[in-house]
Amino acid sequence: MMKEHCNILVIDDEQVIIDSISKIASLEELTVDSSLPGKVAFEKISAKDYDLIICDIMLLEMDGFQILNELVKRNVDTPVIMTTGYSTIENAVKSLYLGAIDFIPKPFTIDEMISLIHRAMRYSKLLEAKKKNVESVLLVPCPSKYYRLGYSCWMNKELDGSVFIGASDFFVKTVEPIKLVELLNTGEILTQASPCAKFRTDDELAHPLYSVLSGNIIERNEKVIEQPELLEKDPYFDGWLYRIIPTEFDYEMKILIPCSSDRS
Amino acid sequence: MFRKIGTKLILVVSVTAVIIIGVFSYFNIERQTEVLRAEVQRHANQLSESVKNATRFAMLKNDRDYIQQIIDRIGKDPAINDVKIMNKEGEIIYSSRPGNMGKMLDKQAESCYACHAANRPLEKLSMKNRTRIFTANPDSAQVLGIINPIYNEPSCSESDCHAHEPSAKVLGVLDVTFSLKDIEKQIQSNEIQGAVLAVVAIVAIGFIIGFFVKRYVDQPVKELVNATEQVAAGNINYKITNLGKDELGKLGRSFNDMTKKLDETSQQLYQSTKMASLGQLAAGVAHEINNPLTGVLTYSSFLLKRTKDNPQMQEDLNVIVRETMRSREIVKGLLDFARQSVPKKSLCNINEILDRAIAVVANQVKLNRITIERINDPELPEITADANQIQQVFLNLFVNGIDAIGQDGKIQVRTSHTSLSPRGITQIKNAVCGKTHSLIDPQHKIGGMSSIKMKIKSNGNEGFVYLDPIYGNHRHYFGINLDKGSSNNLSCPTCDMSLIDKTAKCPECGGPVYKIPVPNQGFIEGCASFKDIWQRWGYVDAAGEKKFVEIDITDNGCGIPTENLSKIFEPFFSTKGQRGTGLGLSVIWGIIDNHNGVISVQSEVGNLPAGKAGGTTFSIRLPQGNTKAFV
């Protein structure tokens, strides 16, 4: 039996957030369902087929992270985006570590939310296609010695201790075609799970990439700025974004996922 | 009353004085009496000899009247009780008291017994045996009698007047008795004098000891007790004054140091608790405000998209969107302030940031006729910092300076760079034993940082010592009662492997030395007896001094009263009344702290009517490198 389909499920205990997301989704002609946290949410998830779940972190009844854990436990592969009014680095890191595909701080602008929904919808479709082994979707595998934060940003440590950072093929495919790449300057400092680059697309949306590690930028790939298509062609080598000296390497490595685990 | 240490001391010393002086006086008086009596005895003997010699010739001549005359004459001396001569039959033949003449003495009488024991004829006797002290009548004074035997001599037996038999050895006895009235008086007065002296001495010693005990023990102890009570009652700033140089003085000084440290620690604790609660408050506010802000932002943006043909409405809606975005930044700033977010640091030039900050306040400065004087360090190195946050710090300080000056004044901005010893600012982040067990204990923090835990054995006690993780600082925590200076054994809490370097000696005290490996960074060494504060970390020392950039901002405004100086960095402390939020300087403090820097303030209050200018200097020190090894 085919489940009833709906695009987005919002789990929040604030009606204004649910209404806001509904409004934004209506601009993109997407359907939105909402639920209070707790059992009701899981019942809805099992009853309906959602493309995306947007979940608040600071909920009264049940912590957003608990919901995320529960979803992983129940083998729900619907992409989850975490949101909170208490936006700290720690919350962002924890969200991505626990399996959320993205993190958006409140209050968000319409454009921020739309770009996020766009990515998530693409993600959802890519996942579907991958499952069905659709040949038209060709994902470039992440090299096995690389590590990644969530699904979006990868890192590869060189012998001299410096680290290359870039965007994963999966992430690029959720935003392509990329019109413009905005990078930080050499000498600036990256913080893990904070935006480190912006990819602008033809539909006037800006997609932030969350940095995989914290560190000082010692070099940035000017070629990618000149030819954004490098990102799509060779995301793991020629399409690198930064070379950094990591500052908290050992600590931050703990929450990264080895790309070798993708091949199992 | 006897609970006081001073009273106890006085009592013990007084009792000792009473015993010593009493015994001494007793023996002294005894001795004096003895000497006096011996002297009297000797004197009596001499007199007796004199009488014998004086009457000798008359006796040879048998001139009885003459003898009687001499004896009468001598007997007139008031000190002499009686002078009498008895013949060998015991009859008194001469006496200075006529009534005694012709009396017979009983040789068996007790007083005569010494010489005439068992009818033995009187022979030579020692002076002691010849004298006797007795009381003639119960109500009269004591009397000392001395007998002097008159021996037979050839001149006596051969004299032609009257011949004693040559066989007779003793012809008679001269008995002189002295009244001891004067002597007794003197002895008595000696006794009284001695006793009075003893009492005076005891009382004097009591008073002297009492005075000094009161001065050197009682008062300081009282002051110490008072101080501890004051501190216990919460007056942590109480200081002990009038400190001597003795042990109690030292105790007082340590007490003052202790309360000072306690005060500093409690201040810091107070500040951090306040910051922590403010952080919680900010988190709560951020969470609660961001939800409605989301609604406002979404709906106004939504309307903006739907009213593209109505420019007037677009304009108004743009204001709503813009102001909501501003609110978003304010709430974000509040979260930043509550140190929930990390500054976005990059390499920046402090002189340039100062230029930008001064440009912002340029108009206000001109209006208030204030000049800004710049003393730039041309070789100021670039530092890693969040330029926006640092600019906010400078802006806030300039605005404060302008407020303090009012009209007409000067703000001086000076930049410089400096190097400081790594001691006191470098954190020991990693330490292991010989078997690479980590000694870092995140459970026990010193100054907010994980300490270095070691097992310690000292004088049979066993426990743990937690070393201060800041190299060169000594806020160690000892889990056991440690006898500083004793030989301690330090070892790894996991495998008990010794951390003592047996080949080294502390260069300060010669005691044992601990040597803890720091992976890839050499060794930390230090005095293991904790008697002194010697510590060495060759690796860090070799790296040389740490570099800092310093910024001093000085105004010649009204100044900050001393009592406010310690409070100005506290949240919600404001002297500006309605105009201030009391957050400015605490935000500055938070930002500088986030950059691992230090901000300090010096101020002098100006005496406005007299026209004497005061002034305030804020000094900021920021580390040149981006490392968390700074405090």
Interface residues (C-beta under 8 A of the other chain):
Chain A: E14 V16 I17 D19 S20 I21 K23 I24 L27 M58 T84 G85 Y86 S87 T88 I89 P105 K106 P107 F108 T109 I110 M113 N185 G187 E188 I189 T191 S194 N216 T247
Chain B: A283 A286 H287 E288 I289 N290 N291 P292 L293 T294 G295 V296 L297 T298 Y299 S301 F302 K305 T324 M325 R328 K332 L335 Q340 S341 V342 K344 K345 S346 L347 T384 N626
